[in-house]
Amino acid sequence: MKEQLTIREAQDQVDQWIKTYGVRYFSELTNMTILTEEVGELARIMARTYGDQSFKKEELSKNLGDEMADVLWVLMCLANQTGIDLTEAFRKNIEKKTERDKQRHISNKKLY
């Protein structure tokens, strides 16, 4: 069984990798642009896997999980750079969504 990794541990691993191999973080604006690029790559695979478009030959080797991890990596870089603890931010976000939407989706007849 593979060892579980907390969000905090993942943020720390990203930080350690940057300090060991990456020299330094790219600027926040550069990382925001890279995040946008990575989301675009993820969207391309999703569109071709679950949508109507077909893959080009050079795209056949793309891996959905790897692209999701790229998005997560850059998001963690941004969190580290801006002092965001993603564990705490995620916990608060779930609380917000639960309070705001606890009846909204259950009452939505389109979802049934």
N, C-alpha and C positions, 0 to 999 in steps of 0.2 A: 504494500500500500504506500502510495506517495505521501510525503510529508505535506501537511497543510501549511499555507502561507497566509498570514494576515495582511490586510491592506497596509498597516504600519510597517511590517517587515518588508513588503514589496517596495514601499517608498524608500525605506532605508537601503535596500539592495540597489535601487536605481541611483540613489545618491552616492553610494560607495563605488558603483561602476563609473559614474561620471568622474568622480575624484581620482579613480585609478587609471581609467583608460580614455576618458573623454576630455581630459585637460581641464575643462570648465563647462558650465552650462552655456548653451547659446542664450542670447537675450530672450526675454519673455516674449517680445514681439516676434522674433524668429521662431521660437517654439510654438507660438499660436499659429503661425503660418504653416509650420510643419504638421501640426495637429490637423489643420484643415486639409492638407494634402493626404494625410493618412486616412482621414474619414472618407475622402474621395476615393481612395483605393479600395477601402472596405465597401463603399457604395457600389463600385464597379463590379466587384465579385458578387455582391448580393443581387444586383440587377441581372447578371448573367446566370446566376445559379437559380434564382427564384422568380426572375422576371422573364421577359420575352426575348431579350437579346442573347446572342450566342457568343461564345468565347472566341477570341482570336488565338491562333496557335501559340503565341508567346505568353498568353495569359493562362493557359491550361495548367501550368505548374503553380499558380498562385494558391495560397492556403488561407482559408477563411479565418481559422484560429490565429494564424500568424499575423494577419492584418488587424484583427481585434487586439492582439497583444501590442502591436505597434501603436495603436490609438491609446491604449492604457499606459504604455511607456511614456509617451509624450505628455499625457495628462498628469502623470506622476511627476515628471520633470517640472511642469508648471506649478503643481501643488508645492513641491519642495522649494521652488524659487520664491513663491509668494507666501510661504509660511502656513499653508493650509494642511491641516491634519485631515486627510480624506476619510478616515474612520469616523471621526466626530462629525464631519460635514455630511457624510452619508447617513449617519444615525439621525441627525437633525432633519435631513431631507425626507427620510421615511416618515418621521413624525409629522412633518408638514403635510405630506401627501395623504397620510392616513386621516388627519383631521379635516383636510379640505375635501377629500374624495371618498370618504367612508360610505356615503350613500349614492354618490353620483353614478358610479359604474354599475352598481347593483340595480339601480333604477332605470338604466339605459336599455330599452327594449331592443335596440339594434344589436346588442351583444348576445342576445339569446337566439 
